[in-house]
Amino acid sequence: MKKRIFIILIAVLLLLLACQPTPESSIIVGKDQEQMIEKAQETAAYASPDPSAQTVDWAARLGVPEHYTASLKSAGGRLTVEVDADVILPSAELPIVHVVPRSFSDEDAQRIVKALLGDDPQCIEWTGNNRTKAMCERLIPIWKDALDHWEDYGSLVYDRFDTKEEFEEALQQLILEAASAPDTLETFSPTYEWEPVVWQTAAGQKTYGDEHLMMNALNPDGTRSMLSIYNGADVKRSSVFYLRDADGPVYFWGQDASAWPNELSVTEDEARQIAENKLHEMGFENLTCALSKSSRYYWGGVVRENNPYQPCWTLVFTPEVNGTALTYTYRTEVENTDYNRFWSYERCYVVVDEQGVAALTYEDICTPDEITVQACSLLSFDLVIAIFNKMVLIVDNDADTMGFDRTYRITSVRLGMVSIPEQDGEGGYMVPCWDFMGDPFSSDDFPDFWRQMGWSQDGSHSFLTINAIDGSIIRRGQ
């Protein structure tokens, strides 16, 4: 499915909505952003001199009910949309905020290193073949278990080996390696020398201005931590990636961490506080927890009975403005089109276990640099629903075109924020939006394949995103 921002022309809206009231003009997201900004300013400034501090009754202002239900059927008869949704509203004015990609300084990097690796990290040169005795001895029983369960999950966890016999031979080599492996490795203090990122292209190796710091640190228990701090210039935006145990099971990120009963003594609130404290230590503010769930991280990401796993809390943080978060969905990016360039949504995954933060990845980091509109004028809820009732049956409706039955089950309708790429520039805009969210499958027909892969149902799939200012459809990527 092509990932892009969808264009809705006024003629199409008029035809689809018939006698429903429509916006005076239909804004092409990423193309007519000046017109969108003008429309957001249609209403005179609100009474409060400080819109960011004003409490807003959005239900009264836009005519929003507490709960919304609907049952819709597509023209081809193959797509059904069932809506039984609570309507979730913010409590403050919603602005338009211009954001620019963040670039880390040496000072930023030092703060991140201190927060994640400690005051005096013992850095090592890591080749992948210079394991300590403790590293080898830790892997031996795990490999033996995988060999004993080769047909069940071992062959999936270690699929780089073609046969069981090949893996068994590798296990014997690991045992021999452990016998002669050093107790420790030579360590050194971290250096903050940014290295260019080299990309392999069809024309050979190239650099595009991106740079990164990569650190491996030896821990007192013999495990290895890994930290990457990335400064994006052209290929992608800045990011941070951290694993406390770089050779452990916790690397199967985000949506792939299925929800399980909590097996930790750490509660959900405690896990959130641990994550928030760590983000503060790293210098990241204005993030809010958009999703949290108890998880299991299986070796190799293979969800099978008896496959060893590590219980954790998985938390997702997104930027917030005036207390309203960038709405988190499983759709994370949009691609280049004729009207916008590639753009990814800023998000931060934090994994917490009994020892604290086990892993963290913060991607596509931006910095707000200007509030373009302090308090936006938004469409009424009736008009938003009129657009939704028509467009949810058209946008991404492959059920009719490919001839199979599908049902959308929408369990929440959320007024929040979404980021879109700037038309002329390297930044973007955070704008108010409506998301109609749920799960792609019901609990009864949730495919075994997705369950085995660890996917969970938590209502974070957005079936349709509508710009709350102009009514245009924002096509989220995969």
Summary of the structure (lengths in Angstrom):
residues: 478
radius of gyration: 24.7
end to end distance: 7.8
largest distance: 80.3
contacts: 1501
relative contact order: 0.20
helix: 25%
strand: 32%
